[in-house]
Amino acid sequence: MGGHSHMNCWEDACYREAKNQKLEIEDPDAGCPGSDDGWNSAEKPNSDLVLDPTDQGEKIVFPWMGLVANIKTVVKNGKPVGESGSKLRDEFIRKGYNPMRVHALWDWKGHSGFAIVEFKKSWEGYRDALKFDKDFALMGCGKADYFSSSVKHEERLFGWIARDDEYQSTGAIGAYLRKKTDLKSLSDIVADGERKDSKLVSSLQDELTVKHGHLMEMETKYKEASVSIIELVSQKDAMIVSYNEEIRKMQQIVHNDFNKILVEHQRAKHELEARRRELEQSEKQLREREAHNENEIKKLHQQKEMNKRAILEQRNADEQLFNLAQEHQRAKEALHKKVIELQTQLDAKQALELEIEQRKGALQVLEYLEEGESPEIREMKEKLEEKEDELEYLFALNQTLMTKNEKVEQELGAGRKELINGFQGMVAAGRATIGLRKALRGKSKLSTEEAELWHLKEDREATVVEGVEYILRIWKRLK
């Protein structure tokens, strides 16, 4: 667990040789200017930050990176896992190292036990990296302590600045550093800053030269525009004089036209006054007529409202009548189906009764011819009992169907009566296609005369649907 369990990340031989090296670290407490947002090429190391001439030639990872080792891991699902980099970053921020982010290193085996600490790309970030390196060294948790065989790792974290050894290693650490950083000396970093400053100054000078040329061009255009404006002002003055003369002429014309209009206005005023008196007289007569017409209008509105309500009621009645006719037709079709089914059941019942009588006769003949009860007689008796049971079932089914048939006939009769009641008084028998005809109901002396729907042109009983459709056609013609 921790750094010792992940020594496979340190396959490089030169990195293993660094176990016996001793590190000398500059004073990290000196202040230095810097930018939190990134590297400023114009920024110079503060004079208080001592840069040893020997260290200025030493290769160091840039942007500044730190390395954390011996991170505690546990095995889950067969692979080691460790705490996230964000948790370590928050902890290092509280300690004043101000890292930008902490990236835990993983490989195909799982968490490696190491993490890369990224500092700001400025001299302030370099100061934070030195403080990070020195604090771990003072606590006995530096690079030399990590590789010392006499130091017990236990569950402590070890940390130091990433330099040439880490950059050149062949494990996950070296791969990450070579992808994200460069290996430079402090003097190279300072020289890069000075070179960028020189390029910036040269670029600014070129831009200043171009802007000066633009300024000279604008001055020339300004002079040309000034001459053009003077000419335009002269033209404008001449145009104003001409405009004023035209305005004076137009005002004279308008004055003359106004006098003519005033005379015409007086004449029209007298005519309008006479017309006003005529209209007042007409208004008086109209008011007298209006009083009479209001009563007529009220009566007309009342008649229209009554007509609307009558039309609405007639429409609702027609819809109900049409729905009733459809229901009557469906019930009639169902009745016809039931009658066919009842007839089929009756035929089956009669056939079964005949078969039972035949079997009874055959059984009596066998009993007479043979003494005792033979197997053939027993088999015939069993079949006879089965047929009798089947006959009882058909009889019960026949009774049920007859009951349903009577119920449907009652419903059809009620629906037909409703249709006939709605049909009363709506059609004239002389011109109608569908009408009513008196018919005797019953065959006894108590038979009664009832009205029924009749197709007058074809001289036959009309269906409910034909009656409703005929009523709807009449209603549409009357609307």
C-alpha positions as CSV (number, residue, x, y, z in Angstrom):
1,M,0.0,0.0,0.0
2,G,1.3,3.5,-0.8
3,G,4.5,4.4,-2.6
4,H,6.3,1.1,-1.9
5,S,3.5,-0.9,-3.4
6,H,3.8,1.1,-6.7
7,M,7.6,1.2,-7.2
8,N,7.0,-0.2,-10.7
9,C,6.5,3.4,-11.7
10,W,10.2,4.0,-11.2
11,E,11.7,1.7,-13.7
12,D,14.3,4.1,-14.9
13,A,17.8,3.3,-13.6
14,C,18.9,6.8,-13.2
15,Y,15.9,7.6,-11.1
16,R,16.7,4.7,-8.7
17,E,20.3,6.1,-8.4
18,A,18.8,9.3,-7.0
19,K,18.1,7.5,-3.7
20,N,21.4,8.6,-2.2
21,Q,21.3,12.2,-3.5
22,K,21.0,15.2,-1.1
23,L,19.0,18.2,-2.2
24,E,19.9,21.8,-1.5
25,I,16.9,24.1,-1.7
26,E,16.9,27.9,-2.0
27,D,15.0,30.0,0.5
28,P,11.3,29.9,-0.5
29,D,10.1,32.6,1.9
30,A,11.2,35.6,-0.3
31,G,8.4,37.4,-2.1
32,C,8.1,37.6,-5.9
33,P,5.7,39.2,-8.3
34,G,3.5,36.9,-10.4
35,S,0.2,36.4,-12.1
36,D,-2.4,34.0,-10.9
37,D,-3.6,33.5,-14.5
38,G,-0.4,32.2,-16.0
39,W,3.2,33.0,-17.1
40,N,4.0,36.6,-17.7
41,S,7.0,37.0,-20.0
42,A,7.6,40.5,-18.8
43,E,7.9,39.4,-15.2
44,K,11.4,39.1,-13.7
45,P,12.4,37.2,-10.5
46,N,12.3,39.5,-7.5
47,S,15.7,40.5,-6.1
48,D,14.7,38.9,-2.8
49,L,14.3,35.5,-4.5
50,V,17.9,34.2,-4.4
51,L,18.8,32.2,-7.5
52,D,22.0,30.2,-7.0
53,P,24.2,30.4,-10.2
54,T,24.7,26.7,-9.9
55,D,21.0,26.0,-9.7
56,Q,20.3,28.3,-12.7
57,G,21.9,25.6,-14.9
58,E,20.0,22.7,-13.3
59,K,17.2,21.3,-15.4
60,I,13.7,21.7,-13.8
61,V,10.2,20.9,-15.1
62,F,8.4,24.0,-16.5
63,P,5.6,24.8,-15.8
64,W,6.4,24.1,-12.2
65,M,5.3,20.7,-11.0
66,G,5.5,18.9,-7.7
67,L,5.3,15.2,-7.0
68,V,3.4,13.5,-4.2
69,A,4.3,9.9,-3.3
70,N,3.1,7.2,-0.9
71,I,-0.7,8.1,-1.3
72,K,-2.7,5.6,0.6
73,T,-4.6,3.2,-1.6
74,V,-7.1,0.3,-0.9
75,V,-8.0,-2.6,-3.2
76,K,-11.5,-2.6,-4.7
77,N,-12.7,-5.0,-7.3
78,G,-9.1,-6.3,-7.6
79,K,-7.5,-2.9,-8.3
80,P,-6.0,-0.3,-6.0
81,V,-7.9,3.0,-5.6
82,G,-6.9,6.2,-3.8
83,E,-8.3,9.6,-2.8
84,S,-9.0,12.1,-5.5
85,G,-6.7,14.9,-6.6
86,S,-9.2,17.6,-5.6
87,K,-9.0,16.5,-2.0
88,L,-5.2,16.8,-2.0
89,R,-5.4,20.2,-3.8
90,D,-7.7,21.6,-1.1
91,E,-5.4,20.4,1.6
92,F,-2.3,21.9,-0.1
93,I,-4.2,25.3,-0.5
94,R,-4.9,25.4,3.2
95,K,-1.2,24.9,3.8
96,G,-0.3,27.8,1.6
97,Y,1.1,26.0,-1.4
98,N,-1.6,27.4,-3.8
99,P,-1.6,24.6,-6.4
100,M,-3.8,25.0,-9.5
101,R,-4.7,21.3,-9.5
102,V,-3.6,17.9,-8.4
103,H,-3.7,15.1,-10.9
104,A,-3.6,11.5,-9.5
105,L,-1.7,9.1,-11.7
106,W,-3.4,5.9,-12.8
107,D,-2.2,3.0,-15.0
108,W,-3.6,-0.3,-16.2
109,K,-3.1,-1.7,-12.7
110,G,-5.0,1.0,-10.9
111,H,-4.0,4.0,-8.7
112,S,-0.2,4.3,-8.8
113,G,0.1,5.9,-5.3
114,F,1.6,9.1,-6.9
115,A,0.1,12.5,-7.9
116,I,1.4,15.5,-9.9
117,V,0.9,18.9,-8.3
118,E,0.6,21.8,-10.8
119,F,1.6,25.3,-9.7
120,K,1.1,28.7,-11.3
121,K,3.2,29.4,-14.4
122,S,4.8,32.4,-12.8
123,W,7.6,33.3,-10.3
124,E,5.0,33.2,-7.6
125,G,4.2,29.7,-8.6
126,Y,7.9,28.9,-8.4
127,R,8.0,30.3,-4.9
128,D,5.0,28.1,-3.9
129,A,6.8,25.1,-5.5
130,L,10.0,25.8,-3.5
131,K,7.9,26.2,-0.3
132,F,6.2,22.8,-1.0
133,D,9.6,21.1,-1.6
134,K,11.2,22.6,1.5
135,D,8.3,22.0,3.9
136,F,8.2,18.3,3.0
137,A,12.0,18.1,3.3
138,L,11.9,19.8,6.8
139,M,9.3,17.3,7.9
140,G,11.5,14.4,6.8
141,C,9.2,13.6,3.9
142,G,11.3,14.9,1.0
143,K,12.7,13.0,-2.0
144,A,15.8,11.8,-0.3
145,D,13.7,10.6,2.7
146,Y,11.4,8.7,0.4
147,F,14.3,6.7,-1.2
148,S,16.2,6.2,2.0
149,S,16.1,2.7,3.3
150,S,16.3,3.9,6.9
151,V,13.1,5.9,6.7
152,K,9.8,4.1,7.5
153,H,7.1,5.2,5.1
154,E,4.1,4.2,7.1
155,E,1.1,6.3,5.9
156,R,3.0,9.7,5.5
157,L,2.9,11.7,2.2
158,F,6.2,12.5,0.6
159,G,6.7,15.4,-1.8
160,W,9.3,17.3,-3.9
161,I,9.7,19.4,-7.0
162,A,9.8,17.5,-10.3
163,R,13.2,17.8,-12.0
164,D,15.3,16.0,-14.6
165,D,15.0,12.6,-12.9
166,E,11.3,12.6,-12.9
167,Y,11.0,14.0,-16.4
168,Q,13.3,11.3,-17.8
169,S,11.6,8.3,-16.0
170,T,9.9,5.7,-18.1
171,G,6.8,5.2,-15.9
172,A,3.5,7.0,-15.7
173,I,5.2,10.1,-14.0
174,G,7.7,10.6,-16.9
175,A,5.0,10.1,-19.5
176,Y,2.7,12.7,-17.9
177,L,5.5,15.3,-17.5
178,R,6.8,14.8,-21.0
179,K,3.3,15.3,-22.4
180,K,2.4,18.4,-20.2
181,T,5.8,20.2,-19.6
182,D,9.3,21.0,-20.8
183,L,12.6,20.5,-19.1
184,K,14.4,23.8,-18.7
185,S,17.0,25.6,-16.5
186,L,16.1,28.7,-14.6
187,S,18.5,30.7,-16.8
188,D,16.6,29.3,-19.9
189,I,13.3,30.4,-18.4
190,V,14.6,33.9,-17.7
191,A,16.1,34.1,-21.2
192,D,12.8,33.0,-22.7
193,G,11.1,35.9,-20.8
194,E,13.6,38.4,-22.0
195,R,13.3,37.1,-25.6
196,K,9.5,37.4,-25.4
197,D,9.9,41.0,-24.1
198,S,12.2,41.8,-27.0
199,K,9.7,40.4,-29.5
200,L,6.9,42.3,-27.8
201,V,8.9,45.6,-28.0
202,S,9.7,45.0,-31.6
203,S,6.1,44.2,-32.4
204,L,4.9,47.4,-30.6
205,Q,7.4,49.5,-32.5
206,D,6.2,48.0,-35.8
207,E,2.6,48.7,-34.8
208,L,3.5,52.2,-33.8
209,T,5.1,52.8,-37.2
210,V,2.0,51.5,-39.0
211,K,-0.3,53.7,-36.8
212,H,1.9,56.8,-37.5
213,G,1.4,56.1,-41.2
214,H,-2.3,55.9,-40.7
215,L,-2.3,59.2,-38.8
216,M,-0.4,61.0,-41.6
217,E,-2.9,59.5,-44.1
218,M,-5.8,60.7,-42.0
219,E,-4.3,64.3,-41.7
220,T,-4.1,64.4,-45.6
221,K,-7.7,63.3,-45.9
222,Y,-8.7,65.9,-43.2
223,K,-7.2,68.7,-45.2
224,E,-8.9,67.5,-48.4
225,A,-12.2,67.2,-46.5
226,S,-11.8,70.8,-45.1
227,V,-11.4,72.2,-48.7
228,S,-14.5,70.2,-49.8
229,I,-16.5,71.5,-46.8
230,I,-15.7,75.1,-47.6
231,E,-16.9,74.6,-51.2
232,L,-20.1,72.9,-49.8
233,V,-20.7,75.8,-47.4
234,S,-20.6,78.3,-50.4
235,Q,-22.9,76.1,-52.4
236,K,-25.2,75.9,-49.4
237,D,-25.4,79.7,-49.0
238,A,-26.3,80.1,-52.6
239,M,-29.0,77.4,-52.2
240,I,-30.4,79.2,-49.2
241,V,-30.8,82.5,-51.1
242,S,-32.5,80.6,-54.0
243,Y,-34.7,78.7,-51.5
244,N,-35.8,81.9,-49.7
245,E,-36.8,83.5,-53.0
246,E,-38.9,80.4,-53.9
247,I,-40.5,80.5,-50.5
248,R,-41.6,84.2,-51.0
249,K,-43.2,83.3,-54.3
250,M,-45.0,80.3,-52.9
251,Q,-46.3,82.4,-49.9
252,Q,-47.8,85.0,-52.4
253,I,-49.5,82.2,-54.3
254,V,-50.8,80.7,-51.1
255,H,-52.2,84.1,-50.0
256,N,-54.1,84.5,-53.3
257,D,-55.4,81.0,-53.1
258,F,-56.5,81.6,-49.5
259,N,-58.6,84.6,-50.4
260,K,-60.4,82.5,-53.1
261,I,-61.0,79.7,-50.6
262,L,-62.4,82.2,-48.1
263,V,-65.0,83.5,-50.6
264,E,-65.9,79.9,-51.5
265,H,-66.2,79.0,-47.8
266,Q,-68.7,81.8,-47.1
267,R,-70.9,80.6,-50.0
268,A,-70.7,77.0,-48.8
269,K,-71.5,78.1,-45.2
270,H,-74.8,79.6,-46.3
271,E,-75.7,76.5,-48.3
272,L,-74.9,74.3,-45.3
273,E,-77.0,76.4,-43.0
274,A,-80.0,75.9,-45.2
275,R,-79.2,72.2,-45.5
276,R,-79.0,72.0,-41.7
277,R,-82.5,73.4,-41.3
278,E,-83.8,70.8,-43.7
279,L,-82.1,68.0,-41.9
280,E,-83.4,69.2,-38.5
281,Q,-86.9,69.0,-39.9
282,S,-86.2,65.5,-41.4
283,E,-84.8,64.4,-38.0
284,K,-87.9,65.5,-36.2
285,Q,-90.0,63.4,-38.6
286,L,-87.7,60.4,-38.2
287,R,-87.9,60.6,-34.4
288,E,-91.6,60.4,-34.7
289,R,-91.3,57.4,-36.9
290,E,-88.7,55.8,-34.7
291,A,-91.0,55.7,-31.7
292,H,-93.4,53.7,-33.9
293,N,-90.7,51.4,-35.3
294,E,-89.2,50.5,-31.9
295,N,-92.3,48.5,-31.0
296,E,-92.2,46.7,-34.4
297,I,-88.5,46.0,-33.9
298,K,-89.1,44.5,-30.4
299,K,-91.8,42.3,-31.8
300,L,-89.5,41.2,-34.6
301,H,-86.7,40.4,-32.2
302,Q,-89.0,38.3,-30.0
303,Q,-90.2,36.4,-33.0
304,K,-86.6,35.7,-34.2
305,E,-85.6,34.5,-30.7
306,M,-88.7,32.2,-30.6
307,N,-87.8,30.9,-34.1
308,K,-84.2,30.2,-33.0
309,R,-85.4,28.3,-30.0
310,A,-87.8,26.3,-32.0
311,I,-85.1,25.5,-34.6
312,L,-82.8,24.4,-31.8
313,E,-85.4,22.2,-30.2
314,Q,-86.4,20.7,-33.6
315,R,-82.7,20.0,-34.3
316,N,-82.3,18.2,-30.9
317,A,-85.5,16.3,-31.5
318,D,-84.3,15.2,-34.9
319,E,-80.9,14.0,-33.5
320,Q,-82.7,12.1,-30.8
321,L,-85.1,10.6,-33.4
322,F,-82.2,9.6,-35.7
323,N,-80.3,8.0,-32.8
324,L,-83.5,6.1,-31.8
325,A,-83.9,4.9,-35.4
326,Q,-80.4,3.6,-35.5
327,E,-80.8,1.9,-32.2
328,H,-84.1,0.4,-33.4
329,Q,-82.4,-0.9,-36.6
330,R,-79.6,-2.5,-34.6
331,A,-82.0,-4.1,-32.2
332,K,-84.1,-5.4,-35.1
333,E,-81.0,-6.9,-36.7
334,A,-80.1,-8.5,-33.3
335,L,-83.7,-9.9,-33.1
336,H,-83.4,-11.3,-36.6
337,K,-80.2,-13.0,-35.6
338,K,-81.8,-14.4,-32.4
339,V,-84.8,-15.7,-34.4
340,I,-82.5,-17.5,-36.8
341,E,-80.5,-18.9,-33.8
342,L,-83.8,-19.9,-32.1
343,Q,-85.0,-21.6,-35.2
344,T,-81.7,-23.5,-35.5
345,Q,-82.0,-24.6,-31.8
346,L,-85.7,-25.6,-32.4
347,D,-84.7,-27.7,-35.4
348,A,-81.9,-29.3,-33.3
349,K,-84.4,-30.0,-30.5
350,Q,-86.9,-31.6,-32.8
351,A,-84.2,-33.7,-34.4
352,L,-83.0,-34.8,-31.0
353,E,-86.5,-35.6,-29.8
354,L,-87.0,-37.8,-32.9
355,E,-83.7,-39.6,-32.3
356,I,-84.6,-40.2,-28.7
357,E,-88.0,-41.7,-29.7
358,Q,-86.3,-43.9,-32.2
359,R,-83.8,-45.1,-29.7
360,K,-86.5,-45.8,-27.1
361,G,-88.4,-48.0,-29.7
362,A,-85.2,-49.9,-30.6
363,L,-84.5,-50.4,-26.9
364,Q,-88.0,-51.8,-26.3
365,V,-87.5,-54.2,-29.2
366,L,-84.2,-55.5,-27.9
367,E,-85.6,-55.9,-24.3
368,Y,-88.5,-57.9,-25.8
369,L,-86.3,-60.1,-27.9
370,E,-83.6,-60.8,-25.3
371,E,-84.1,-61.9,-21.8
372,G,-82.1,-60.0,-19.3
373,E,-79.9,-57.0,-19.7
374,S,-77.2,-57.5,-22.3
375,P,-74.2,-55.2,-22.9
376,E,-75.8,-53.9,-26.0
377,I,-78.9,-52.9,-24.1
378,R,-76.9,-51.2,-21.4
379,E,-74.9,-49.2,-24.0
380,M,-78.1,-48.1,-25.7
381,K,-79.6,-47.0,-22.4
382,E,-76.5,-44.9,-21.6
383,K,-76.7,-43.2,-25.0
384,L,-80.4,-42.6,-24.5
385,E,-79.7,-40.9,-21.2
386,E,-77.1,-38.7,-22.8
387,K,-79.5,-37.7,-25.5
388,E,-82.2,-36.9,-22.9
389,D,-79.7,-34.7,-21.0
390,E,-78.8,-32.9,-24.3
391,L,-82.6,-32.4,-25.0
392,E,-83.0,-30.8,-21.5
393,Y,-80.1,-28.5,-22.2
394,L,-81.6,-27.5,-25.6
395,F,-85.0,-26.9,-24.0
396,A,-83.5,-24.6,-21.4
397,L,-81.5,-22.8,-24.0
398,N,-84.6,-22.4,-26.2
399,Q,-86.5,-20.9,-23.2
400,T,-83.7,-18.4,-22.6
401,L,-83.6,-17.3,-26.2
402,M,-87.4,-17.0,-26.3
403,T,-87.2,-14.8,-23.2
404,K,-84.5,-12.6,-24.8
405,N,-86.5,-12.4,-28.0
406,E,-89.6,-11.2,-26.1
407,K,-87.5,-8.5,-24.4
408,V,-86.0,-7.3,-27.7
409,E,-89.5,-7.2,-29.3
410,Q,-90.7,-5.1,-26.4
411,E,-87.8,-2.7,-26.8
412,L,-88.4,-2.5,-30.6
413,G,-92.1,-1.9,-30.1
414,A,-91.3,1.0,-27.6
415,G,-88.8,2.5,-30.1
416,R,-91.2,2.2,-33.0
417,K,-94.0,3.9,-30.9
418,E,-91.6,6.8,-30.1
419,L,-90.9,7.2,-33.8
420,I,-94.6,7.1,-34.7
421,N,-95.4,9.7,-32.1
422,G,-92.6,11.9,-33.5
423,F,-94.0,11.3,-37.0
424,Q,-97.6,12.4,-36.2
425,G,-98.6,15.6,-37.9
426,M,-95.2,16.1,-39.8
427,V,-96.1,14.9,-43.3
428,A,-99.1,15.2,-45.5
429,A,-100.3,11.8,-46.7
430,G,-101.1,13.0,-50.3
431,R,-97.5,14.0,-51.1
432,A,-95.5,11.9,-48.6
433,T,-93.3,9.0,-49.3
434,I,-93.4,7.7,-45.7
435,G,-96.7,8.0,-43.7
436,L,-98.9,6.4,-41.1
437,R,-101.5,3.7,-41.7
438,K,-104.1,2.3,-39.4
439,A,-103.7,-1.5,-38.8
440,L,-105.5,-4.0,-36.6
441,R,-103.4,-5.6,-33.9
442,G,-104.6,-9.0,-32.6
443,K,-106.8,-11.7,-34.1
444,S,-109.5,-11.8,-31.5
445,K,-112.6,-9.6,-31.0
446,L,-110.4,-7.5,-28.7
447,S,-108.0,-6.5,-31.5
448,T,-107.2,-2.8,-31.6
449,E,-106.5,-0.4,-34.4
450,E,-103.0,1.1,-34.2
451,A,-100.9,3.4,-36.4
452,E,-97.8,2.0,-38.1
453,L,-95.1,3.4,-40.5
454,W,-95.9,2.7,-44.1
455,H,-94.0,3.2,-47.4
456,L,-96.8,4.8,-49.4
457,K,-95.2,4.6,-52.8
458,E,-94.1,1.0,-52.5
459,D,-97.2,0.0,-50.4
460,R,-95.2,-1.8,-47.7
461,E,-94.3,-1.4,-44.1
462,A,-91.4,1.2,-43.7
463,T,-88.4,0.6,-41.5
464,V,-87.6,2.9,-38.7
465,V,-84.4,4.2,-40.5
466,E,-86.5,5.1,-43.6
467,G,-88.9,7.0,-41.4
468,V,-86.2,9.0,-39.7
469,E,-84.3,9.8,-42.9
470,Y,-87.6,11.0,-44.5
471,I,-88.2,13.3,-41.4
472,L,-84.7,14.7,-41.7
473,R,-85.1,15.5,-45.4
474,I,-88.4,17.4,-44.7
475,W,-86.7,19.3,-41.8
476,K,-83.8,20.4,-44.1
477,R,-86.3,21.7,-46.7
478,L,-88.2,23.7,-44.1
479,K,-85.1,25.4,-42.6
